[in-house]
Amino acid sequence: MVEWVAIVYDKPGSDRSASRPQHLAGIPPLVEQGKLVCAGAIYNDDGTFAGSHLQIVADTKEEALQLIHNDIFAKNGIWELDNIILYRFGCAVREPKK
């Protein structure tokens, strides 16, 4: 398995609020399956949502992209899917959230 780091920006003017509960509910199963090891929102300088950061465990880039496309933010047009930033990631250190 390979770890991937993804940045997925929100579409300008999109509103996450209606989809957020379903989005958050989808995260624990992916963590339990070992497919998601880190995830969270990224913010603009003014504190508004810019998008999301995900660290995905998948054999291929296509599998990592599929995980992104299966999220409710992708399905409901919140994320800008044409501009996903996705790279193989070699983690050197990982501290638990405090």
N, C-alpha and C positions, 0 to 999 in steps of 0.2 A: 504494500500500500504506500501511496505517496501523499504527502501533505501539500495542500494548495492554499495560497492566500488570495482572497478575492476582495475587491472593492467594487461595490455596485452602487452607483449614484441614484438618487431619487430623480424622477422626472421633474422639471421645473413646474411649480404650482401644484404638485400632487399633495394629497392629504392622507397620511398614514392612519389617522385615528380610527376609522371604521374597520380597517383590516388588522390593526395591531393586536387585538386579543387572539385572533386566529393565528397570526404570525408567531406570537410568543408561545402559544400552545403547541406549535409544531416543532419547537426547538428541543425540549427534553427527549422526545423519542430519537432524534438524530444524535444527541449526545450519548444516550444509552446504547445505540447501535454502533458507536465509535466513528460516526461519519462527520461529526462536527465537534471540534475541540476548543473553539473559541469563536465568539460572535458578539457583535454589538453595533450600536448606532455610531455614526461619525457625524460631526457637527460643523457647520459653518462658523466663522468668527463671531457672528451675531447670535449664536446659540440655536439657530434653526437646524433641522435635520438636513444633512447633506446626502446621506445614504447609509450603507451598511458595510461592515467589515466581517468577513467570515474566514475561518480556517477550517478547511474541509479535508477529510481523509478519503481518497478515492484512488483506484488503480489508474484511471485515465483522466485526461482533461475533459473529455466528453461526459464522463460520469460526474465530475465536479460541476460542470455546467448544467447537467440535468437536475442536480440537487437545487441549484439556484432557480432554475425555471419551474420547479415544482412548488416553490414557496408561494404563499398567497400574495405577497407583495409583487411578485412577477406576474401572477395570474390576473391580479386586479389593476395592473398598469401603474403601480407605484414606482417600480424600479425601471431604470433606463437600461434595457437588456442589450442594446446595440453597442454599448460602451463599457462592458464589463472588463475590469482589469483582473487578470488571473495568471498567477505564476506558481511554479513549483516552489515549495518553501522548505528550507532546512532549518528546523528549530534548534537553536543552540542552548537556550535556557527558557524555562517556563515556570513562573512563580504563581502560586495559587492567589486568587483574588482575596484581598484583605478587606 
